Amino acid sequence: MYKNRIHFTVKDASGVKIKAVKLPTGDIKTDQFFGKTETYKKPIQAEITVDRSRQAKNFILVASYQGCHEKLGICYPPVNRAITLTLP
C-alpha cells in the first residue's frame, strides 16, 4: 500500500472537518512508475484528529487507498471505504 495514496475525507459532516492525519513511517522503495515512495506491507493504524462544532454528533469517515502487487507489477484500483461515526 502506498502512503501517498491514503486519504481521509468526511461526508455528511455538518460541523466536522479533518484537522490532521498521522500515519506511521513506512518502508522506502523505488517504484518503476512512482519513483521513490513510502509503502506499507502490513496493516497500519491512522490517528485522525477532527475539529467539530458542539452540535456535531454523527458523520461519515471515508478512507481512500491504493496498493500494488510487487511481484506481478500491477496496481489495484483505488478503494474507498466508509464508516459512520458518532462523537461523544
NORFEN-V634876 format. One record per backbone hydrogen bond with DSSP energy under -0.5 kcal/mol. NH is the residue of the N-H (numbers start at 1). CO is the residue of the C=O. E is the energy in kcal/mol with one decimal. If there is no record, write none. Layout:
# NORFEN-V634876
nh: (NH/NH)
co: (CO/CO)
e: (E/E)
This chain:
# NORFEN-V634876
nh: (2/3/5/6/7/7/9/11/15/16/17/19/20/22/23/27/29/31/31/35/37/39/40/47/48/49/49/51/53/56/59/60/61/61/62/62/63/63/64/65/69/70/73/74/76/79/81/83/85/87)
co: (66/38/2/3/5/64/62/60/13/13/51/49/49/47/21/39/37/29/35/31/29/27/1/22/46/20/47/17/15/53/85/11/59/83/9/60/61/81/7/79/74/68/69/69/67/65/63/61/59/57)
e: (-2.1/-2.5/-1.5/-1.7/-0.6/-2.6/-2.2/-2.6/-0.7/-1.9/-2.4/-3.0/-1.8/-2.9/-0.5/-2.7/-2.7/-0.7/-3.2/-2.0/-3.0/-2.9/-2.4/-2.6/-0.6/-2.8/-0.5/-2.9/-2.0/-0.9/-2.0/-2.4/-0.5/-2.9/-3.0/-0.5/-0.5/-3.3/-3.1/-2.2/-3.2/-0.8/-2.0/-1.1/-2.6/-3.1/-2.8/-2.1/-3.3/-3.9)
